[in-house]
C-alpha cells in the first residue's frame, strides 16, 4: 500500500517519522539522521506531511514542498491532544500523523526566508533591548552598593556614567571602576546595535508604498512580515496598551476577514472612513485612525507588501 500521510517529529540531529496508508495501517515508525531526511522523503510519491510549528519547521516545510509534498505546520498545543501516554519521539510523530488529518486542527502558514529574515531583525532588537536593560540595572545595583544612586530614566543614567568616567571621584575603588567600565562599554555596544537595526527598519518602512505615518516603524515592519497569517497571529505584534489589545483583536479580525456574524460596514464620519466594530462587551464602537490604516492595509493585501528590490536599492 502507498503511504499517504506522514507525521514528522523535528529535532536537531535525530528525527522521527511515522507513516500510514489509506487504511490507517502503520507502514513505518523509524528514526532518521539529519543527512537521511531529504533522501528518505524523495522516495515517496507526493503525500500529506504534518509537523509541529517549532524550531526549524519552516525550513523543513520549504524543503519538503520542493519535493512535491503537501506540508502542514500545526501549533504544538493542537497536536498535544493526540499524544498518547509515555511521551517520546515515536509517540510525537504518531500524534502529528493523526492530527494533520483532522479538519478542525489549525495550520500555520509557511514563512519564506525573507519573512523570517524580517522577523529576525525584531527578535534580535528585542534581545538587545533586554540585554541593555539588564546591564543598566546591574550598573545601578553595583553603584548602589557604594552609596551612589540616581533618578530613573536617561538623565539618571547619564549622571551615573559621568561619575564612572570621573577618575578623581574617590567614592569608586579602582577595581570597581574597571568592572563598571566594562558594563558601560556593553551598554554602548547594545545601543549602537539597536540603532543600526532601527535604521534598517526605517528604510524598510519607507519602502512601503502607501503606508500611513500614523503606523510606527516597529509595528508596521514586523506586522508586514506576518501579513499572510490569521488574525490571532498578527494582532499582538505591536506595542499596544494592554486595555486596547482586546479591542484591536476584535476590530481587526471582525472588520477585515469577512466574519459575517459581526462584520460592520465602513461608515463615513467627517470625511474619514473608519470601521464600525464590536468590542468584547458587544457594543458598537468606531475604530481609531491607526486601526483604520491597518484595516486598509489588510484589505489591500499584497499591494502593501514590502518590495525586496525597493529595500535593496534604498
N, C-alpha and C positions, 0 to 999 in steps of 0.2 A: 504493500500500500504506500501511496505517496504521502509524505509529510506535508501537512497544510498549515500547521501552527507550531511556532517555536517560542518558548519562554527563555529569555536571555538574562541571566543574573550577572551584572557587571562587577568587575574587581580591578585590581592593579595588574596582576600577573596571571592569576588562575581564575578562569571564567567557568560558568556552569550553564549548560544548555539542556533544555527539556523539550522534546518534540513529540507530537501526537498526529495521528492520521484522521481521516474523515469520520471514523467510528470511535474516536476518543481513545484509541489504543496507544499506549506509550511505546514509541518507537526507539527512543534513546533518552538517557539522562546521564550525561557524562561531563567530565572536566576538559577544558581546553586551555592550553598555554596561549599567551598573547600572540605569538607568531603563527598559531594554528587557526585563529578565529576566521579571518577572511578566506583562506583556502577551504575551510570547512563549509562556510555558507555558500561559497561559489559552486559547490557540487549540487546544490538543491535548485529545483525549479522555483520561480517566484512564489513566496508564501507569506503568511502573516507572522510578524515577529513582534513580541511585546517585551518591553523592558521598563524598569523604573526610571523616572526622570531624576537621575542623580549625577554625580561627578562623571564626566567624560561621556555621558549618554548622547549628547548632541553630536559629538564626533562620530561615535559608532553608528548612530542613526544615518548620518550622511553617507558613511562608507557603505553601509548595507543597502541603502537606497540605490547607490550606483550599480549594485548587483541585480537590481530589479525587484527587490523585496518590498513589501508593504510594512513599514516600520511605524510603530505607535509607542509613544512615550506616555507613561501613566504616573500620576502622583503616587508617592510611596504609601501614603495613608490609605489610598484606594486599594492598593494591592494587598495591604496588610489584612484585609478582611478574608482573603483567600489563603492565608498562610496557615498550615496545619501545625500540630504540636511538634516539639523537638526541632525548633527552627535551625536550619543550616542552609548552605548554598543550594543543595538539591531541592529542598522544600521551597526556597525562594524562587528558583527557576520554574518549578511546577506552578507556583502561585501566579507568576507573570503569565504563564501559558493559559491558565484558567481565566484570569482577569481580562486579558486582552480580547477575549471572545464575548464578553458581556457588553450589551449595547448601552448600559447605563454608566459604565466606567468612563470618566472623563479622560481626555488626552491632552498632551502638551505639545504645542507646535514646535517643530524642529527649527532651531535657530541656525542662521547662516554664520560663517566665520566673521563676516562684517558686523553682524548684530552682537556676537559675543565680544568682539573687539571693542565695540562701543560700551558695552556693559562693564568690561574690564576697567575702562577709564574711571567709571563711577565707583566701582568697588575698591580700586586702588586709592582713589581720592578719599573715600570714607575711611580706609585703613590708615592713611597718613594723617587724617584729621584726628582720629582716635589716638594715634601714637603721639601727636603733638600735644593733645590734651593731657595724656598720661605723663609726658615728660614735664610739662608745665606744673602739674600737680606735684610731681616728685621734687621739682625745684623749690616750690613753695614750702613743701614739708621739711626739706633739709634746712632751708633758711629759718624756718620757724623754730627748729631745734636750737638755733643760735640766737633766738630772740628777735629775728628780723622778719617782719610781716609787712604786707602792703595790701591796698584795696583790691577788690576783684576787678577783672577786666584788663584791657590792654594797657591803660595808664599805670595800673599797679604793677603789671609785669615789666613795663618799661623802667619803672623805678628800681625794681629788683635787679634787672640786668645792668643798670648803671652802677649799682652797689658792687656787683660781682666784678665789673670791669675796673673798678677803682682799687688799685693795688695798695693805696695808702690807708684803706679802711681796715683798722685793726680788729674789727669785730669778726672777721672771717679768717680762720687759720689758713696757712699756705696750702696744706693738703686738701682742705675743704674747697678752697678756691679752684684748685686744679680739677677736682671732681665735678664741681658745679660748672666749670667752663666746658667740660665735655657735654653736659646736658644742654648748655646754651648752644653749642655747635649742632647738636641733634635737632633742637627746635628750629634753628635757622635752616638746616637741611630739609626738614619736613616742610617748612614754609615755602622754600624755593621749589620743591617738587609739586606742592599743591598749586602754586601759581602757574607752573608750566602746564599742568593738566587743565586748569581752568582756562588758560589761554587757548588751548586746543578746543575745548568745549565751546568757547565763544565763537571761534571760527566756524565750527560745525553748526551752531545755532544760526549764524549769519547766512549759511548756505541754504537754510530753509526758505523756500521761495516767498510764501505769503504768511510768514509767521508773525503773530501779533507781538508787539513789545511787552504786552502785559504778562506773557508767559516767560518764566525765568529760565536761565541757562541750564541749570542742573536738572530741573523738572522736564523741560522740553526735550533735551538731547537724550535723557535716559528713557523718557516715555516713547520717543520715536523708535528706539531700538527694540521696543516691545509692542509696537503698534498692531501687530497681527495676532496678539494674544487675546484671550477672553477678558471681559471687564474686570473680573475679580483679580486677575493677574497684573493689571496695569494701573489700577486706580490709586493705590497707596504708594506709588513711586515718589511722588512729590513731597515737599515739606509742608504738608497741610497741618493746620492746627487740629488737635485731637477732636474737638467738638464739631469740626467741619468735615472730618473724614467720612463719617457715615452719610452725610448729605451728598458729598462728592460721589460716593459709591452708588447711591440710589440714582442720582441725577444722570451720571454718565451711562450706567448700564441700562436705565429705563428710557433714556431720551435718545440714545444713539443706536441701539441694537434691536429695534423693532419688536420689543416685548409688548404685544398689543394690549395686554391686560392693564398696563399702567403708563403707556406712552401718551404724552400730551403734545398737541400741535404747537409749532412755533408761533408765537404771537408777537406782533409789533408793538413796542412800547417806547414812545419818544424817539422814534427813528432807529432804535436798535432792536435787532432780532434776538430775543432771549428765550430759551426753552422754558416751558412750564413743566414742572416735575412734581413728584410726590416725595415728601420727606418720610422718615421712618414712622411717624405718627399718622400717616395717611392724609396730611394736609397738603394742599396745593401751594407750591412756592415758586418764586421766579429765580432762576439761576443768575449768578453774578456775571460780570463781563469776562472774567478769566475762564469760567466754566463755559460760557458761550463760545469763546475762541476755541476751547478744547473740543467742544461739540462739532464745530465747523471742521476742525482737523480730522476728527473721527469720520465725519460724513464723507469727506473727500477721499480718504484712504491713501492710495499710492501717490496721489498728486503732491502730497506733503512729505513724502519720504525723502530722507537725505540722499543727495546725489554724490556718489563717491568721487566722480570727476570734479565736481564743484569744490569739494573739500580738498582734493589733492592740489588744485590749481590756486586755492586761496592763499 
